[in-house]
Structure formats: structure tokens, C-alpha cells
Amino acid sequence: MTNDRYLRQSLIDGWDQGKLEKASVGVIGGEALAIETLMALSMMGIGEIKIYDNSKIKGNRQDEFVYYNSKKGSWKAHELERIFKKSNPDLGSDPRNHKMGINWAFLDKNDFVIMDTFAGKSKHDVLVDTTNDPFLERLVLEYTANRRIPVVNASSMQYEGEVKVTMPNKNISIGSLSTNFAGQCQDPVSSGIIGGIVGDEVRRLIMPLPGETIDNLDVFINFKSKNLVRPEDDYQTLAPDYANKNVIVVGTGAIGVHVVRRLSQRGANVLAYDKDTFEIHNSSRQFDYTLADSPVGRSKVKMMEEMVLKYNPDANIKCINGWFEGKLPRGKIHAIFRCTDSFKTSSMLNKVAMENGIPLFYAATAYDLADAYAFVPGQTPDINTVFNVDEFALKSVVPAGCAEEPNPSVGTVNMFAANSAVGLFDLYCAGVEMPKGYLQYNLKEAKRVSFVKV
């Protein structure tokens, strides 16, 4: 494998890239949630991936953005194989992935014989179901229990998502099925959050880090709840208005790359700032650039604009190859997204937001932690009050650059933070009362996701 590609995650204590390289994971589905799950798994470097799906591409849909260069009527499984082998050439060089995308439908338990045929070691190490189909979910649970394989069931729809991990030694009950997602369209934002969690849970099952436990898990995200994790809805109806929303995104790295794509999919007008170039070690965290031609050494913002316009030629996006220094452009700015790891920049953005009454959406990560918060003037406290960014800005030393001074990092937590911040933007655009706290993802906690009141 290409060592530099996984440099940042290999710095994490206890990380064993070789275990991921040897692993075999099956993914069922070809819609938005499957795309986000495959993004997480391929960036992480899972060695063998099999994609099982029996649907065709119906057209250019923003929730299935990776099919932008695919012909209508093509099999999704085959296109996903092509796309993810381009994104991560290690998948293409592994002989186990000679046939990675498998056009197959699961109508009864006998159809699962296909997995026994194509799984490289007679069975997958983990099986992931992303279909929102309770009937198939039940078949998957029975199949994995019989073969002693852990299963990750992932579901998503607009504003909601769920991840369930079922170990093979646990009892299966009808009540464990995600029936409320049945027949629902998968939303790209909730799919991005859930896909990131799925990636971490698959990694934990294959390669647990020191101190991590493995057991059944049920994680629920709900942006229609004021605490974002409770199944009960506080907002009965949400109708976000993205029309003519002018949004500044500061940073187009591991967090910003997802934020810019999502905001463009939502229909916002995006102005993005960054001065970095793409390096090979960014490949495990910054997916969109890996789809560009010869990305290494190229300007991130220029590639970001190029890729967004490929996904959606009607997108309104402008990217500036430079740092945002606090001067706002002409015209009304409706929101700013903080997608940088610089506390000095965070402190500056907080001051700009306070002085101009502009909502500031905060997304931050460590390798095992992610926070997403919305500072909306008049509704919620500013980010210095919540995260003490001014003090950290005084103490922080700006590194020469990630290539010279890399820190431990993994793409999955960035997927969670970025998409969660856009989920909060959805609430702002819907004009509802904003949550009085932030969404936190903590891999060291048994429940993984919590709402922290402020």
C-alpha cells in the first residue's frame, strides 16, 4: 500500500494499517448512504470491499453526487467500483477487488449465497446494510448470525439517521429493526453523518484501538429534536429556505471539503477560502480531491470549485486561493463556516460574526472527537464563550504545515463534524429556534454521540 496516503491516521496510538488492509467488508446498497459509507471505508484503507446492489442510475441527483460522470441506466454497483478505485488506487491493485461491484438483489435468505461466493475469505469480516429496508435488514441479521459475522445497519432520511451494530452472539428481535426509515429517501447530510460513524464502527470491529470495547450499539441523530439526539420531534415541520443564501467557508481541507459540497447541494451561494495545496497524505481525509485528475500539488480551492461544478453545473460557487483575513465581501453574508484548525482564525471569525451579526457555524475535530455548533447572534452564545477560542489563540503556535508537522487525524470524524454543521445550517434556514448546545461525537464514549448544553 502507499504509506503516505495513510500517514495521518497511522500516527494514532495503536493504529495498525495492516489489519485494515487484510480486512474484507461487504456493503449492501447504492444510494446516498452507501456512497458515504464507501467514502469512509475507502479513505481509511479497507483492503477488500464488495458492493452489492441491484439498482440503476436514474439521472444526475445531488444526493448521489459521485455518479456525475456516469451514464443514465448504468448499474450503480459497477459505477461505484470504478469511482472508488479511481479515488483510492490501492483498491484496484488488490487482486481481491478484481470484481468489487456485484449486481445482485437479495429477495430471500438463499440469495446470500452470493456473499459466500465473492467474499475473499469465505466470509466478510463485517457486513454493512445501507438500504433503509427492514425486510432486507432482517435477512442480513439472520445471515450474519449464522456465519458469526458482526453487522452494521445504517439508515438515513431527511434530518434523521441511525447506526446499529449487532454482534453475532446477540439475540435478534423484530424490535431491533429500523422500521421508521422504511421507504424514506436518503438525505446526503444525514447520510454523511451516519457514513462517518459507520466507518469508525467498522474500523473498531476490525482494529480496536487501546481502551475501545466492542458490543452492540444504537446511535440516533435527529435534527428535528432540540437536543439533536432524542427520537421525539420538537420541530414538527421544517422548510429550509436556501435561496440567495450567501455563505463564506473558511478552509477547504478535511472538514471544508464536505461543507462546500453540501452547501452547494443545498443550493446556497458559496464563497470558499483556502491557500493550501493537496498532498498525498490528504487522500485519507479529503475525498473530493481524489476524484480530480492528478490532484497532488494542485490548489485545493481550485479543485473544489472544479469538482462542485462537475457535480452540479448550476452551482453558484467561487473559491479564492488565499486566507480569509476578516474583510467581508460586498453584499449580505448570511453565514460563515469555521472549517479550519487554526484557533487564531477561529478567534478572528468569532469577532467578525459578533460585530456584523452573522451566524457562525463551528466544526472542529481531533482524531477521536468532533464538535458541531451554531452561534446565532441573539439566540446562542458566541464560540469563544463556548469553546474558549481566544485563550487557545494566544497559546497556539501555527505549524509550518501539515506535511512538515502532521498530527493524528482520520477522515470519519471530519465527515461527522462537517455534515452536522450543515445540519445546523438547515435549522437556521428553516427559521426555527436553534439548539442551545452542540453536538459532540466521542469515540471514547459508549453512546458515541451526545448533546452538550451551553
C-alpha positions as CSV (number, residue, x, y, z in Angstrom):
1,M,0.0,0.0,0.0
2,T,1.0,3.6,-0.4
3,N,2.3,4.6,3.0
4,D,2.0,8.3,2.7
5,R,-1.7,8.0,1.9
6,Y,-2.5,6.8,5.4
7,L,0.2,8.8,7.2
8,R,-2.2,11.0,9.4
9,Q,-4.2,8.1,10.7
10,S,-1.1,5.9,11.2
11,L,0.0,8.4,13.8
12,I,-2.9,7.4,16.1
13,D,-1.7,5.3,19.0
14,G,-2.4,1.6,18.4
15,W,-3.3,2.1,14.7
16,D,-2.5,-1.0,12.6
17,Q,-3.0,-0.2,8.9
18,G,-2.1,-3.8,8.1
19,K,-5.2,-5.1,9.8
20,L,-7.4,-2.8,7.7
21,E,-5.5,-3.9,4.5
22,K,-6.2,-7.5,5.2
23,A,-9.9,-6.9,6.1
24,S,-12.9,-7.8,4.0
25,V,-16.1,-5.7,4.2
26,G,-19.4,-6.1,2.3
27,V,-21.6,-3.1,1.7
28,I,-25.2,-3.5,0.5
29,G,-26.8,-0.6,-1.3
30,G,-26.0,2.1,-3.9
31,E,-27.8,5.2,-2.7
32,A,-26.5,8.2,-0.7
33,L,-25.8,6.3,2.5
34,A,-23.8,3.6,0.6
35,I,-21.8,6.3,-1.1
36,E,-20.9,8.0,2.2
37,T,-20.1,4.6,3.8
38,L,-17.8,3.6,0.9
39,M,-16.2,7.0,1.1
40,A,-15.3,6.4,4.8
41,L,-14.1,2.8,4.2
42,S,-12.0,3.5,1.1
43,M,-10.3,6.6,2.6
44,M,-9.5,4.5,5.6
45,G,-7.8,1.9,3.5
46,I,-10.0,-1.2,3.9
47,G,-8.3,-3.8,1.7
48,E,-11.2,-5.7,0.2
49,I,-14.6,-4.1,-0.3
50,K,-17.6,-5.8,-2.0
51,I,-20.6,-3.7,-3.1
52,Y,-23.9,-5.5,-3.5
53,D,-26.7,-3.6,-5.3
54,N,-29.3,-4.1,-8.0
55,S,-30.3,-0.6,-9.0
56,K,-29.5,1.6,-11.9
57,I,-28.6,5.3,-12.1
58,K,-31.7,7.4,-13.0
59,G,-30.0,10.7,-13.6
60,N,-27.9,13.4,-12.0
61,R,-29.1,13.6,-8.4
62,Q,-27.3,15.7,-5.8
63,D,-27.7,13.1,-3.1
64,E,-25.8,10.7,-5.3
65,F,-23.2,13.1,-6.4
66,V,-20.4,10.6,-7.3
67,Y,-22.4,9.5,-10.3
68,Y,-21.8,12.8,-12.1
69,N,-19.8,11.2,-14.8
70,S,-22.0,8.1,-15.1
71,K,-24.4,7.2,-17.9
72,K,-28.1,7.0,-17.1
73,G,-29.1,3.4,-16.8
74,S,-25.7,2.1,-15.6
75,W,-25.6,-0.3,-12.8
76,K,-24.7,1.5,-9.6
77,A,-22.6,-1.3,-8.2
78,H,-20.3,-1.3,-11.3
79,E,-20.1,2.5,-11.3
80,L,-19.2,2.6,-7.6
81,E,-16.4,0.1,-8.3
82,R,-15.0,2.4,-11.0
83,I,-15.3,5.5,-8.9
84,F,-13.7,4.2,-5.7
85,K,-10.9,2.5,-7.5
86,K,-10.1,5.9,-9.0
87,S,-10.3,7.6,-5.6
88,N,-8.1,5.0,-3.9
89,P,-5.8,3.1,-6.4
90,D,-5.0,0.6,-3.6
91,L,-8.4,-0.9,-4.1
92,G,-7.7,-1.5,-7.7
93,S,-4.3,-3.0,-7.1
94,D,-5.7,-5.6,-4.6
95,P,-6.5,-8.8,-6.5
96,R,-9.4,-9.5,-4.1
97,N,-11.2,-6.5,-5.7
98,H,-11.0,-7.8,-9.2
99,K,-14.8,-7.9,-9.1
100,M,-15.7,-5.3,-6.5
101,G,-19.2,-4.1,-7.6
102,I,-21.7,-7.0,-7.8
103,N,-25.1,-6.6,-9.4
104,W,-27.3,-8.6,-7.1
105,A,-30.7,-8.5,-5.4
106,F,-31.5,-10.1,-2.0
107,L,-35.1,-11.4,-2.1
108,D,-34.8,-14.2,0.3
109,K,-32.1,-15.8,2.5
110,N,-31.0,-18.2,-0.3
111,D,-29.7,-15.2,-2.3
112,F,-27.0,-14.6,0.3
113,V,-25.1,-17.5,-1.3
114,I,-23.5,-14.7,-3.5
115,M,-21.6,-13.5,-0.5
116,D,-20.2,-16.9,0.2
117,T,-19.0,-16.9,-3.4
118,F,-17.5,-13.5,-3.6
119,A,-16.2,-12.8,-0.1
120,G,-12.4,-13.5,-0.4
121,K,-12.0,-15.5,2.8
122,S,-15.3,-17.4,2.6
123,K,-17.0,-14.7,4.6
124,H,-16.6,-10.9,5.2
125,D,-15.2,-9.6,8.5
126,V,-18.1,-7.1,8.7
127,L,-21.3,-6.6,6.7
128,V,-22.9,-3.2,6.3
129,D,-26.5,-2.7,5.2
130,T,-27.4,0.8,4.0
131,T,-30.7,0.2,2.3
132,N,-33.4,1.5,4.7
133,D,-35.2,-1.8,4.1
134,P,-36.4,-3.6,7.3
135,F,-37.1,-6.8,5.3
136,L,-33.5,-7.0,4.0
137,E,-32.2,-5.9,7.4
138,R,-33.8,-9.0,8.9
139,L,-32.3,-11.2,6.3
140,V,-28.9,-9.7,6.8
141,L,-29.1,-10.2,10.6
142,E,-30.0,-13.9,10.1
143,Y,-27.2,-14.4,7.6
144,T,-24.5,-12.7,9.7
145,A,-25.7,-14.6,12.9
146,N,-25.4,-17.9,11.1
147,R,-21.9,-17.1,9.9
148,R,-20.8,-15.4,13.1
149,I,-20.2,-12.0,11.4
150,P,-20.9,-8.7,13.0
151,V,-23.3,-6.4,11.1
152,V,-23.6,-2.7,10.9
153,N,-27.1,-1.5,9.9
154,A,-27.2,2.1,8.8
155,S,-30.3,4.1,8.0
156,S,-30.9,7.7,6.9
157,M,-33.6,10.1,5.8
158,Q,-34.0,13.9,5.9
159,Y,-32.9,15.2,9.3
160,E,-32.5,11.7,10.9
161,G,-30.1,8.9,10.9
162,E,-29.3,5.7,12.8
163,V,-26.4,3.3,13.2
164,K,-26.9,-0.1,14.8
165,V,-24.1,-2.6,15.5
166,T,-25.2,-6.2,16.2
167,M,-22.6,-8.8,17.3
168,P,-23.2,-12.4,16.1
169,N,-23.6,-13.7,19.7
170,K,-26.5,-11.4,20.4
171,N,-30.2,-12.3,20.1
172,I,-32.1,-10.8,17.1
173,S,-35.6,-9.3,17.6
174,I,-38.1,-7.6,15.3
175,G,-37.9,-4.6,17.6
176,S,-34.3,-4.1,16.7
177,L,-35.2,-3.3,13.0
178,S,-35.1,0.3,11.8
179,T,-38.7,0.3,10.5
180,N,-39.3,4.1,10.7
181,F,-36.8,4.6,7.8
182,A,-38.6,2.2,5.5
183,G,-39.2,3.7,2.1
184,Q,-37.7,7.0,3.0
185,C,-35.3,8.9,0.7
186,Q,-31.8,9.1,2.0
187,D,-30.6,12.7,2.6
188,P,-27.0,13.5,1.9
189,V,-26.4,15.4,5.1
190,S,-27.7,12.8,7.5
191,S,-26.0,10.1,5.3
192,G,-22.7,11.9,5.7
193,I,-23.0,11.9,9.4
194,I,-24.0,8.2,9.6
195,G,-21.5,7.2,7.0
196,G,-18.7,8.6,9.1
197,I,-20.0,6.7,12.2
198,V,-20.2,3.5,10.2
199,G,-16.6,3.9,9.1
200,D,-15.5,4.2,12.7
201,E,-17.6,1.2,13.9
202,V,-16.3,-1.0,11.1
203,R,-12.7,0.0,12.0
204,R,-13.4,-0.7,15.7
205,L,-14.7,-4.2,14.8
206,I,-11.6,-4.9,12.7
207,M,-8.9,-2.9,14.6
208,P,-10.0,-1.8,18.0
209,L,-7.7,1.0,19.5
210,P,-6.4,0.8,23.1
211,G,-9.3,1.1,25.6
212,E,-12.1,0.6,23.0
213,T,-14.8,-2.0,23.7
214,I,-16.8,-3.9,21.1
215,D,-20.5,-4.6,21.8
216,N,-24.0,-3.9,20.3
217,L,-24.6,-0.2,19.6
218,D,-27.5,2.0,18.7
219,V,-26.8,5.7,17.8
220,F,-29.6,8.0,16.7
221,I,-29.3,11.5,15.2
222,N,-32.4,13.7,14.9
223,F,-32.2,17.4,13.8
224,K,-36.0,17.7,14.4
225,S,-35.2,17.4,18.1
226,K,-33.8,20.4,20.0
227,N,-31.1,18.3,21.6
228,L,-30.3,16.6,18.2
229,V,-30.2,13.0,19.6
230,R,-33.6,12.4,21.0
231,P,-36.0,10.4,18.8
232,E,-39.0,12.6,19.6
233,D,-39.5,15.6,17.4
234,D,-39.7,19.2,18.7
235,Y,-39.9,20.7,15.2
236,Q,-42.9,19.1,13.5
237,T,-42.2,20.6,10.1
238,L,-39.0,22.1,8.7
239,A,-38.9,24.1,5.4
240,P,-35.4,25.5,5.0
241,D,-35.1,28.3,2.5
242,Y,-31.6,28.2,0.9
243,A,-32.5,30.6,-1.9
244,N,-30.0,33.5,-2.2
245,K,-28.1,32.5,1.0
246,N,-24.6,33.8,0.7
247,V,-22.2,31.7,2.8
248,I,-18.5,32.0,3.5
249,V,-16.5,28.8,4.1
250,V,-13.1,29.3,5.7
251,G,-10.9,26.3,5.0
252,T,-11.5,23.6,2.3
253,G,-9.5,20.8,4.0
254,A,-10.8,17.7,5.7
255,I,-13.9,19.5,7.1
256,G,-14.4,22.2,4.5
257,V,-14.4,19.8,1.5
258,H,-17.6,18.2,2.8
259,V,-19.2,21.5,3.9
260,V,-18.7,23.2,0.5
261,R,-20.1,20.2,-1.3
262,R,-23.1,20.0,1.0
263,L,-23.9,23.7,0.9
264,S,-23.7,23.7,-2.9
265,Q,-26.0,20.7,-3.0
266,R,-28.4,22.6,-0.8
267,G,-28.5,25.5,-3.2
268,A,-26.6,28.1,-1.2
269,N,-24.2,30.6,-2.8
270,V,-20.7,29.6,-1.6
271,L,-17.5,31.7,-1.3
272,A,-14.6,29.5,-0.1
273,Y,-11.1,30.5,1.1
274,D,-8.0,28.4,1.4
275,K,-4.4,28.6,0.3
276,D,-3.2,25.0,0.7
277,T,-2.3,22.6,-2.0
278,F,-3.3,18.9,-2.0
279,E,-0.7,16.4,-0.7
280,I,-0.9,12.6,-0.9
281,H,-1.4,12.3,2.9
282,N,-4.7,14.3,2.4
283,S,-6.1,11.4,0.5
284,S,-7.4,9.6,3.6
285,R,-9.5,12.6,4.7
286,Q,-10.4,14.8,1.7
287,F,-12.4,12.6,-0.7
288,D,-13.5,15.0,-3.4
289,Y,-9.9,15.9,-4.5
290,T,-9.1,12.2,-5.1
291,L,-11.7,12.2,-7.9
292,A,-9.9,15.1,-9.7
293,D,-7.2,14.4,-12.3
294,S,-3.6,14.4,-10.9
295,P,-4.6,16.2,-7.6
296,V,-1.2,16.2,-5.8
297,G,0.3,19.6,-5.7
298,R,-2.8,21.4,-7.0
299,S,-4.7,24.2,-5.3
300,K,-7.4,22.8,-3.1
301,V,-9.9,25.6,-3.7
302,K,-9.4,25.5,-7.5
303,M,-10.1,21.7,-7.4
304,M,-13.0,22.3,-5.1
305,E,-14.7,24.7,-7.5
306,E,-13.9,22.3,-10.4
307,M,-15.5,19.3,-8.7
308,V,-18.6,21.1,-7.4
309,L,-19.3,22.3,-10.9
310,K,-18.9,18.8,-12.2
311,Y,-21.4,17.5,-9.6
312,N,-23.8,20.4,-10.4
313,P,-23.1,22.8,-13.3
314,D,-25.7,25.2,-11.9
315,A,-24.0,25.6,-8.6
316,N,-23.1,29.1,-7.5
317,I,-19.6,28.8,-6.1
318,K,-16.5,31.0,-6.0
319,C,-13.2,29.8,-4.5
320,I,-10.4,32.2,-3.5
321,N,-6.8,30.9,-3.3
322,G,-5.9,32.8,-0.2
323,W,-6.6,33.1,3.5
324,F,-9.7,34.9,4.8
325,E,-8.4,37.9,6.8
326,G,-11.6,39.3,8.1
327,K,-12.7,41.6,5.4
328,L,-16.2,40.7,4.2
329,P,-17.1,41.0,0.5
330,R,-19.8,43.3,-0.7
331,G,-23.4,42.2,-0.2
332,K,-25.2,40.5,2.6
333,I,-23.5,37.4,4.1
334,H,-25.9,35.1,5.8
335,A,-23.5,32.6,7.4
336,I,-19.8,31.8,8.0
337,F,-18.5,28.3,8.4
338,R,-15.3,27.8,10.5
339,C,-13.6,24.8,8.9
340,T,-10.0,25.5,10.0
341,D,-7.8,24.0,12.7
342,S,-6.4,27.5,13.5
343,F,-7.5,29.0,16.8
344,K,-6.3,32.4,15.7
345,T,-8.5,32.2,12.7
346,S,-11.4,30.9,14.8
347,S,-11.0,33.9,17.2
348,M,-11.0,36.3,14.3
349,L,-14.1,34.7,12.8
350,N,-15.9,34.9,16.1
351,K,-15.2,38.7,16.2
352,V,-16.3,39.2,12.6
353,A,-19.5,37.3,13.3
354,M,-20.2,39.2,16.5
355,E,-19.5,42.6,15.0
356,N,-21.6,42.0,11.9
357,G,-24.4,39.9,13.5
358,I,-23.6,36.9,11.2
359,P,-24.3,33.3,12.3
360,L,-21.1,31.3,12.7
361,F,-21.1,27.6,12.2
362,Y,-18.3,25.8,14.1
363,A,-16.9,22.4,13.1
364,A,-13.9,21.0,14.9
365,T,-12.2,17.6,15.3
366,A,-9.5,15.6,16.9
367,Y,-8.8,12.0,15.8
368,D,-11.4,10.7,18.2
369,L,-13.7,13.7,18.8
370,A,-15.9,16.0,16.7
371,D,-18.0,19.1,17.7
372,A,-20.6,21.0,15.7
373,Y,-22.2,24.2,17.0
374,A,-24.1,27.2,15.7
375,F,-23.5,30.6,17.1
376,V,-26.6,32.6,16.0
377,P,-26.5,36.2,17.4
378,G,-29.4,36.8,19.7
379,Q,-30.1,33.1,20.1
380,T,-26.9,31.2,21.2
381,P,-23.6,32.2,22.8
382,D,-20.6,33.0,20.7
383,I,-17.9,30.4,20.1
384,N,-15.4,32.0,22.5
385,T,-17.9,31.7,25.3
386,V,-18.5,28.0,24.5
387,F,-15.0,26.9,23.3
388,N,-12.6,29.5,24.7
389,V,-11.0,30.1,21.3
390,D,-9.4,33.4,22.3
391,E,-7.3,31.8,25.0
392,F,-6.3,29.0,22.8
393,A,-5.4,31.5,20.0
394,L,-3.0,33.3,22.4
395,K,-1.3,30.0,23.2
396,S,-1.3,28.3,19.8
397,V,1.7,28.1,17.6
398,V,0.9,27.9,13.9
399,P,2.7,24.9,12.4
400,A,4.8,25.1,9.2
401,G,2.2,23.0,7.5
402,C,0.6,19.5,7.8
403,A,3.3,18.0,5.6
404,E,6.1,19.2,7.9
405,E,4.2,18.7,11.2
406,P,1.4,16.2,10.7
407,N,-0.9,15.4,13.6
408,P,-3.0,12.3,14.1
409,S,-6.3,12.5,12.1
410,V,-8.9,10.3,10.4
411,G,-11.5,11.2,7.8
412,T,-14.5,9.8,9.6
413,V,-14.7,12.4,12.4
414,N,-14.4,15.1,9.8
415,M,-17.4,13.7,7.9
416,F,-19.4,13.8,11.2
417,A,-18.4,17.4,12.1
418,A,-18.9,18.9,8.6
419,N,-22.3,17.3,7.9
420,S,-23.5,18.1,11.4
421,A,-22.6,21.8,11.0
422,V,-24.6,21.8,7.7
423,G,-27.5,20.1,9.5
424,L,-27.5,23.0,12.0
425,F,-27.5,25.4,9.0
426,D,-30.6,23.6,7.8
427,L,-32.3,24.6,11.0
428,Y,-31.2,28.2,10.7
429,C,-32.5,28.3,7.1
430,A,-35.8,26.9,8.4
431,G,-36.2,29.8,10.8
432,V,-36.7,27.7,13.9
433,E,-35.2,28.2,17.4
434,M,-31.6,27.0,17.4
435,P,-30.5,24.2,19.8
436,K,-28.9,25.6,22.9
437,G,-25.8,23.4,22.8
438,Y,-23.5,21.5,20.5
439,L,-23.5,18.0,19.0
440,Q,-20.4,16.0,20.1
441,Y,-19.1,12.8,18.7
442,N,-16.7,11.0,21.1
443,L,-15.2,7.6,20.1
444,K,-14.2,7.0,23.8
445,E,-17.8,7.2,25.0
446,A,-20.1,4.1,24.9
447,K,-23.0,6.1,23.4
448,R,-20.7,7.9,20.9
449,V,-22.9,10.9,20.3
450,S,-24.3,13.4,22.8
451,F,-25.8,16.9,23.1
452,V,-23.8,19.3,25.3
453,K,-25.9,22.1,26.7
454,V,-24.4,25.6,26.8
